[in-house]
């Protein structure tokens, strides 16, 4: 019973999903189910904030500063997705009461992921999250692209789960334990089998964060899935997987960092450079954001590769800024609607400044922020990451990151050029939707005004890494 009291937020989310599933069968009021789901997530935020820090179930499940911050970021991503769902469910043909319940179940899996301190708890969290995401990707049954996205994600996701399980079996076989802390004191540092296990587990986790070379599913799923679901993919699951990756590496193999650091080093460089070049040729804005997210994960992995308190602090700052920037950008993508038809091509933004001047200014500033141009939040996110790399004597990684930033600035600035200088098209009617304005304006102003008062995010990141240092 004492252990159960420490996982009240997880139990509350699980019970909410079950109750809402039964309720949805009888009342058929999708808006009410969606609003109750948002209320459940807001209550869960309060429960997590007041949750006592503790290691439970033989230290297999950890509630600490690190997991609490990640859970709150996951909740924000989930709430944003549900608000987007309200404004677009009918037009996008995802008018299903199961949508918010799948978001809840996926959120529960992500909560388990960021608190998991055991290989089996890690796998349970990953699969609970993934099974919900497979369904979400293919939720629009009337769309061939959505069905294709779901099938691709399911097949590649099953492959990544197989790689992960294979790695888990090796680690257990060569260390005799599944608990991260016990693995750290019982492994043989010269064991080749253990290193093979780490490689396979990292391959499985790299798929979840869509890092190169396990990124193949990302552009197709981002394009094929309905926009609110694409936003969810870009926000919560990536953040949860990064939290799990950090805990797995630092708690289990902190002493073996010279071995796994090389793997992180490679996938970080590969993600940054591939995204910088591949995004240039994209004409669909959702595919462009897919490559953008791959690049941003590459920058975030620099913080992991540093293996230092400065690296972890910069990683957390970067993820918080990434969350806010993507909320703003995906809200804009969901606003590109004329006569109840959505547009996703970059060319559809042509001359947007003529019809929506204030919104266009904010969108341009978001593009500048994603490119890392000062004094916007995106610049400071990259600045902290590169400073941490330099302090860890990883000059080459920092230089590659800067080069990739310069290259990627091209496709962000191209969008600004299209909005301001190309011939205007018909006015969009989705920009004036109130539920989208509630997301767009606060997130945009947070990105723009971050430089005035960055202290809260910096303090939160320093608070969260107490679990490791």
C-alpha positions as CSV (number, residue, x, y, z in Angstrom):
1,X,0.0,0.0,0.0
2,X,2.8,2.4,0.8
3,X,4.3,1.9,-2.7
4,X,0.8,2.4,-4.3
5,X,0.5,5.8,-2.6
6,X,3.7,6.9,-4.4
7,X,2.2,6.2,-7.8
8,X,-1.1,8.0,-7.4
9,X,-0.6,10.1,-10.6
10,X,-0.1,7.0,-12.7
11,X,-3.1,5.2,-11.1
12,X,-5.2,8.3,-11.6
13,X,-4.4,8.5,-15.3
14,X,-5.1,4.8,-15.8
15,X,-8.4,5.0,-14.0
16,X,-9.4,8.1,-15.9
17,X,-8.7,6.3,-19.2
18,X,-10.9,3.4,-18.2
19,X,-13.8,5.6,-16.9
20,X,-13.7,7.8,-20.0
21,X,-13.6,4.7,-22.3
22,X,-16.8,3.4,-20.7
23,X,-18.4,6.9,-20.6
24,X,-17.7,7.4,-24.2
25,X,-19.6,4.2,-25.2
26,X,-22.8,5.6,-23.6
27,X,-22.8,9.4,-24.1
28,X,-21.1,9.8,-27.5
29,X,-20.2,13.4,-26.7
30,X,-16.7,13.7,-28.0
31,X,-16.2,17.3,-26.9
32,X,-17.1,16.4,-23.3
33,X,-14.8,13.4,-23.3
34,X,-12.0,15.6,-24.6
35,X,-12.6,18.2,-22.0
36,X,-12.7,15.7,-19.2
37,X,-9.4,14.2,-20.5
38,X,-7.8,17.7,-20.4
39,X,-9.1,18.1,-16.8
40,X,-7.6,14.7,-15.9
41,X,-4.2,15.8,-17.2
42,X,-4.4,19.1,-15.3
43,X,-5.2,17.2,-12.1
44,X,-2.3,14.8,-12.8
45,X,0.1,17.8,-13.1
46,X,-1.0,18.9,-9.6
47,X,-0.5,15.3,-8.3
48,X,3.0,15.1,-9.8
49,X,4.0,18.4,-8.3
50,X,2.9,17.2,-4.8
51,X,4.3,13.7,-5.3
52,X,6.9,12.7,-2.7
53,X,10.3,11.7,-4.1
54,X,10.9,8.0,-3.5
55,X,12.4,4.8,-5.0
56,X,9.8,2.1,-4.9
57,X,9.3,-1.6,-6.0
58,X,12.9,-2.6,-5.1
59,X,14.3,0.6,-6.7
60,X,12.8,-0.3,-10.0
61,X,10.6,2.8,-10.2
62,X,12.0,6.2,-9.2
63,X,10.1,9.4,-8.5
64,X,12.6,12.2,-8.3
65,X,13.2,15.8,-9.6
66,X,14.2,14.6,-13.0
67,X,11.1,12.4,-13.6
68,X,8.7,15.0,-12.3
69,X,10.0,17.7,-14.7
70,X,9.7,15.3,-17.6
71,X,6.2,14.2,-16.6
72,X,5.1,17.8,-16.5
73,X,6.5,18.4,-20.0
74,X,4.8,15.3,-21.3
75,X,1.5,16.5,-19.8
76,X,1.9,19.9,-21.5
77,X,2.5,18.1,-24.9
78,X,-0.6,15.9,-24.3
79,X,-2.9,18.9,-23.3
80,X,-1.7,20.9,-26.3
81,X,-2.6,18.0,-28.6
82,X,-6.1,17.7,-27.1
83,X,-6.7,21.4,-27.6
84,X,-5.7,21.1,-31.2
85,X,-8.0,18.1,-31.6
86,X,-11.0,20.3,-30.5
87,X,-10.6,22.7,-33.3
88,X,-9.9,20.2,-36.1
89,X,-11.5,16.9,-35.3
90,X,-14.4,17.1,-37.8
91,X,-12.4,18.7,-40.7
92,X,-9.6,16.1,-40.3
93,X,-12.0,13.2,-40.0
94,X,-10.7,12.1,-36.6
95,X,-14.1,12.8,-34.9
96,X,-13.6,9.8,-32.6
97,X,-14.0,9.7,-28.8
98,X,-11.2,7.1,-28.6
99,X,-8.6,9.8,-29.6
100,X,-8.3,11.5,-26.1
101,X,-8.3,8.1,-24.4
102,X,-5.4,6.9,-26.6
103,X,-3.6,10.1,-25.7
104,X,-4.1,9.3,-22.0
105,X,-2.8,5.7,-22.3
106,X,0.2,6.9,-24.3
107,X,0.9,9.5,-21.6
108,X,0.7,6.8,-18.9
109,X,3.3,4.8,-20.8
110,X,5.6,7.9,-21.0
111,X,5.2,8.5,-17.3
112,X,6.4,4.9,-16.7
113,X,9.3,5.5,-19.1
114,X,10.8,8.5,-17.4
115,X,10.5,6.9,-13.9
116,X,11.7,3.5,-15.0
117,X,14.9,2.4,-13.2
118,X,14.7,-1.2,-14.4
119,X,15.0,-2.8,-17.9
120,X,11.6,-4.5,-17.6
121,X,9.8,-1.4,-16.3
122,X,11.5,0.5,-19.2
123,X,10.2,-2.0,-21.8
124,X,6.6,-1.9,-20.3
125,X,6.5,1.9,-20.5
126,X,7.9,1.9,-24.0
127,X,5.3,-0.6,-25.3
128,X,2.4,1.0,-23.6
129,X,3.3,4.3,-25.3
130,X,4.1,2.7,-28.6
131,X,0.9,0.6,-28.9
132,X,-1.2,3.8,-28.5
133,X,0.9,5.6,-31.0
134,X,0.5,2.9,-33.6
135,X,-3.3,3.4,-33.5
136,X,-3.1,7.2,-33.4
137,X,-0.9,7.3,-36.5
138,X,-3.5,5.4,-38.5
139,X,-6.6,6.9,-36.9
140,X,-7.9,8.6,-40.0
141,X,-9.2,5.5,-41.8
142,X,-10.4,7.6,-44.7
143,X,-6.9,8.7,-45.6
144,X,-4.5,6.4,-47.5
145,X,-1.5,8.4,-46.2
146,X,-2.6,8.0,-42.6
147,X,-3.1,4.2,-43.0
148,X,0.4,4.0,-44.7
149,X,1.9,6.0,-41.8
150,X,0.4,3.7,-39.3
151,X,1.6,0.5,-41.1
152,X,5.1,1.9,-41.5
153,X,5.3,3.0,-37.9
154,X,4.0,-0.3,-36.6
155,X,6.5,-2.4,-38.7
156,X,9.5,-0.3,-37.9
157,X,8.4,0.0,-34.2
158,X,8.1,-3.8,-33.9
159,X,11.7,-4.0,-35.3
160,X,13.0,-1.5,-32.8
161,X,11.2,-3.4,-29.9
162,X,13.0,-6.5,-31.1
163,X,16.4,-4.8,-31.1
164,X,15.6,-3.4,-27.6
165,X,14.7,-6.8,-26.2
166,X,17.7,-8.4,-27.7
167,X,19.9,-5.7,-26.1
168,X,18.1,-6.2,-22.7
169,X,18.7,-9.9,-22.8
170,X,22.5,-9.3,-23.4
171,X,22.7,-6.8,-20.6
172,X,20.9,-9.1,-18.2
173,X,23.0,-12.1,-19.3
174,X,26.3,-10.4,-18.7
175,X,25.4,-8.4,-15.6
176,X,22.9,-10.7,-13.9
177,X,20.5,-7.8,-13.1
178,X,17.8,-5.8,-14.7
179,X,17.8,-2.9,-12.2
180,X,19.9,0.1,-13.4
181,X,21.7,0.6,-10.1
182,X,22.5,-3.0,-9.7
183,X,23.8,-3.3,-13.2
184,X,26.1,-0.4,-12.4
185,X,27.8,-2.3,-9.6
186,X,27.8,-5.9,-11.1
187,X,28.9,-5.6,-14.7
188,X,32.3,-6.6,-16.0
189,X,33.7,-3.5,-17.8
190,X,35.7,-5.6,-20.2
191,X,32.7,-7.7,-21.3
192,X,32.1,-7.5,-25.1
193,X,28.6,-9.0,-24.6
194,X,27.6,-6.1,-22.4
195,X,28.8,-3.6,-25.0
196,X,26.7,-5.4,-27.6
197,X,23.7,-5.1,-25.3
198,X,24.2,-1.4,-24.9
199,X,24.5,-0.9,-28.7
200,X,21.2,-2.8,-29.3
201,X,19.3,-0.9,-26.5
202,X,20.6,2.4,-27.9
203,X,19.4,1.4,-31.3
204,X,15.9,0.8,-30.0
205,X,15.8,4.1,-28.1
206,X,17.3,6.0,-31.1
207,X,14.2,4.8,-33.1
208,X,11.9,6.3,-30.4
209,X,13.6,9.7,-30.6
210,X,14.0,9.4,-34.4
211,X,17.7,9.8,-34.4
212,X,19.7,8.9,-37.5
213,X,20.1,6.1,-38.8
214,X,16.7,5.1,-37.2
215,X,14.8,8.1,-38.5
216,X,13.2,6.5,-41.6
217,X,9.7,6.5,-40.3
218,X,9.6,10.1,-39.2
219,X,8.9,12.1,-42.5
220,X,6.2,9.6,-43.7
221,X,4.4,9.4,-40.3
222,X,4.6,13.2,-39.8
223,X,3.0,13.8,-43.2
224,X,0.5,11.0,-43.1
225,X,-0.9,11.4,-39.6
226,X,-3.5,14.1,-38.9
227,X,-1.8,17.3,-37.7
228,X,-2.8,17.1,-34.0
229,X,-1.3,13.6,-33.9
230,X,1.8,14.8,-35.7
231,X,2.2,17.5,-33.1
232,X,1.9,14.9,-30.4
233,X,4.6,12.8,-32.0
234,X,6.9,15.8,-32.2
235,X,6.3,16.8,-28.5
236,X,5.7,14.2,-25.8
237,X,7.1,10.9,-27.0
238,X,10.5,12.4,-28.0
239,X,10.8,14.2,-24.6
240,X,9.9,11.0,-22.8
241,X,12.4,8.9,-24.8
242,X,15.2,11.4,-24.1
243,X,14.5,11.2,-20.4
244,X,14.6,7.4,-20.5
245,X,17.8,7.4,-22.5
246,X,19.5,9.7,-20.0
247,X,18.5,7.6,-17.0
248,X,19.5,4.3,-18.7
249,X,22.9,5.5,-19.6
250,X,23.8,7.5,-16.5
251,X,22.4,5.2,-13.9
252,X,23.5,1.9,-15.5
253,X,26.7,2.7,-17.4
254,X,28.0,6.0,-16.0
255,X,31.4,4.4,-15.5
256,X,31.4,3.0,-19.0
257,X,30.8,6.4,-20.7
258,X,33.8,6.2,-22.9
259,X,32.2,3.3,-24.8
260,X,28.6,4.6,-25.3
261,X,29.7,8.2,-25.6
262,X,31.1,7.3,-29.1
263,X,27.7,6.0,-30.2
264,X,25.9,9.1,-29.0
265,X,28.6,11.2,-30.7
266,X,28.0,9.5,-34.0
267,X,24.2,9.6,-34.0
268,X,24.2,13.3,-32.8
269,X,26.4,14.4,-35.8
270,X,24.5,12.1,-38.3
271,X,21.1,13.5,-37.1
272,X,22.2,17.2,-37.3
273,X,23.8,16.9,-40.8
274,X,21.2,14.7,-42.4
275,X,18.4,16.9,-41.2
276,X,20.2,20.1,-42.4
277,X,20.6,18.8,-45.9
278,X,17.4,16.6,-46.3
279,X,15.0,19.4,-45.2
280,X,16.2,21.7,-48.0
281,X,14.3,19.7,-50.7
282,X,11.0,19.4,-48.8
283,X,7.9,21.1,-50.1
284,X,5.5,19.8,-47.5
285,X,5.7,21.7,-44.2
286,X,5.0,18.7,-42.0
287,X,7.8,16.7,-43.7
288,X,10.1,19.7,-43.2
289,X,9.2,19.7,-39.5
290,X,10.0,16.0,-39.4
291,X,13.5,16.7,-40.5
292,X,13.7,19.7,-38.2
293,X,12.8,17.5,-35.3
294,X,15.5,15.0,-36.3
295,X,18.0,17.9,-36.3
296,X,16.9,19.2,-32.9
297,X,17.3,15.7,-31.4
298,X,20.8,15.8,-32.8
299,X,21.5,19.0,-30.9
300,X,19.9,17.6,-27.7
301,X,22.1,14.5,-27.9
302,X,25.2,16.8,-27.6
303,X,24.1,17.4,-24.0
304,X,24.0,13.6,-23.4
305,X,27.4,13.1,-25.1
306,X,29.0,15.6,-22.8
307,X,28.5,13.3,-19.8
308,X,28.5,16.2,-17.3
309,X,26.2,18.2,-15.1
310,X,26.5,21.1,-17.6
311,X,25.6,18.8,-20.5
312,X,22.5,17.5,-18.7
313,X,21.4,21.0,-17.6
314,X,21.8,22.3,-21.2
315,X,19.8,19.2,-22.5
316,X,16.9,20.0,-20.2
317,X,16.9,23.7,-21.1
318,X,16.9,22.7,-24.8
319,X,14.0,20.3,-24.4
320,X,11.9,22.9,-22.6
321,X,12.6,25.5,-25.4
322,X,12.0,22.8,-28.1
323,X,8.6,22.0,-26.6
324,X,7.4,25.7,-26.6
325,X,8.7,26.4,-30.1
326,X,7.0,23.3,-31.6
327,X,3.7,24.1,-29.9
328,X,3.7,27.5,-31.7
329,X,4.8,26.0,-35.1
330,X,2.2,23.2,-35.2
331,X,-0.5,25.5,-34.1
332,X,0.3,27.6,-37.2
333,X,0.3,24.4,-39.4
334,X,-3.2,23.6,-38.1
335,X,-4.4,27.1,-38.9
336,X,-3.6,26.7,-42.7
337,X,-7.3,26.2,-43.6
338,X,-9.5,27.7,-46.3
339,X,-13.1,26.7,-46.8
340,X,-12.7,23.7,-44.4
341,X,-9.8,22.4,-46.4
342,X,-6.3,22.1,-44.9
343,X,-3.1,23.1,-46.7
344,X,0.3,21.6,-45.9
345,X,2.6,22.8,-48.7
346,X,5.1,25.5,-48.0
347,X,4.0,27.4,-51.1
348,X,0.5,27.8,-49.5
349,X,2.1,30.3,-47.1
350,X,2.7,32.6,-50.1
351,X,2.1,36.2,-49.3
352,X,0.6,35.4,-45.9
353,X,1.8,38.8,-44.6
354,X,-0.7,40.7,-46.8
355,X,-3.7,39.0,-45.1
356,X,-2.4,38.1,-41.6
357,X,0.4,40.6,-40.8
358,X,0.6,40.2,-37.0
359,X,0.5,36.4,-37.2
360,X,3.1,36.4,-39.9
361,X,5.5,38.4,-37.8
362,X,5.2,35.8,-35.0
363,X,5.6,32.9,-37.4
364,X,8.7,34.6,-38.9
365,X,10.1,35.0,-35.4
366,X,9.4,31.3,-34.7
367,X,11.4,30.3,-37.8
368,X,14.2,32.6,-36.7
369,X,14.1,30.8,-33.3
370,X,14.2,27.3,-34.8
371,X,17.2,28.5,-36.9
372,X,18.9,29.7,-33.7
373,X,19.0,33.4,-34.4
374,X,19.5,35.7,-31.4
375,X,18.0,36.9,-29.1
376,X,15.2,34.3,-29.4
377,X,14.8,31.3,-27.2
378,X,16.1,28.8,-29.9
379,X,19.4,30.7,-29.9
380,X,19.9,30.3,-26.2
381,X,18.9,26.6,-26.4
382,X,21.8,25.9,-28.8
383,X,24.1,28.3,-27.0
384,X,23.8,26.4,-23.7
385,X,24.3,23.1,-25.6
386,X,27.4,24.3,-27.5
387,X,28.9,25.9,-24.3
388,X,28.5,22.5,-22.5
389,X,30.3,20.8,-25.4
390,X,33.2,23.2,-25.3
391,X,33.5,22.7,-21.5
392,X,33.6,19.0,-22.1
393,X,36.4,19.4,-24.7
394,X,34.1,18.3,-27.5
395,X,35.1,21.1,-29.8
396,X,34.5,19.0,-33.0
397,X,30.9,18.3,-32.0
398,X,30.2,22.0,-31.2
399,X,31.7,23.0,-34.6
400,X,29.6,20.4,-36.5
401,X,26.5,21.7,-34.6
402,X,27.2,25.3,-35.6
403,X,27.7,24.3,-39.3
404,X,24.5,22.3,-39.2
405,X,22.7,25.3,-37.7
406,X,23.9,27.6,-40.5
407,X,22.8,25.2,-43.2
408,X,19.4,24.6,-41.6
409,X,18.8,28.4,-41.4
410,X,18.3,28.2,-45.2
411,X,15.0,26.3,-45.1
412,X,13.6,28.3,-42.2
413,X,14.5,31.6,-43.8
414,X,13.0,30.4,-47.1
415,X,9.6,30.1,-45.3
416,X,10.0,33.7,-44.2
417,X,10.8,34.8,-47.7
418,X,7.7,33.0,-49.1
419,X,5.4,34.6,-46.5
420,X,6.7,38.1,-47.1
421,X,7.8,38.4,-50.7
422,X,5.7,35.9,-52.8
423,X,2.4,36.7,-54.4
424,X,-0.4,36.5,-51.8
425,X,-3.1,33.8,-51.9
426,X,-6.6,33.7,-50.5
427,X,-6.9,34.5,-46.8
428,X,-6.8,31.6,-44.3
429,X,-9.8,31.2,-42.0
430,X,-8.2,28.9,-39.4
431,X,-5.9,31.6,-37.9
432,X,-8.8,33.1,-36.1
433,X,-9.9,30.0,-34.2
434,X,-9.9,30.8,-30.5
435,X,-8.7,27.5,-29.3
436,X,-5.6,27.8,-31.5
437,X,-5.0,31.4,-30.4
438,X,-4.8,30.2,-26.8
439,X,-1.8,28.0,-27.8
440,X,-0.2,30.2,-30.4
441,X,0.1,33.6,-28.8
442,X,1.4,32.5,-25.3
443,X,4.0,30.0,-26.8
444,X,5.2,32.6,-29.3
445,X,5.6,35.3,-26.7
446,X,7.5,32.9,-24.4
447,X,10.0,32.2,-27.3
448,X,10.4,35.9,-28.1
449,X,10.7,37.2,-24.5
450,X,12.8,34.3,-23.1
451,X,16.0,36.4,-23.1
452,X,14.4,38.9,-20.7
453,X,13.9,36.4,-17.9
454,X,15.5,33.0,-18.6
455,X,16.0,32.2,-14.8
456,X,12.9,30.0,-14.3
457,X,13.9,27.5,-17.0
458,X,17.6,27.5,-15.9
459,X,16.6,26.9,-12.3
460,X,14.2,24.1,-13.2
461,X,17.0,22.3,-15.2
462,X,19.4,22.7,-12.3
463,X,16.8,21.4,-9.9
464,X,16.0,18.4,-12.1
465,X,19.7,17.2,-12.4
466,X,20.0,16.8,-8.6
467,X,19.0,13.2,-9.2
468,X,22.3,12.6,-11.0
469,X,24.7,15.1,-9.5
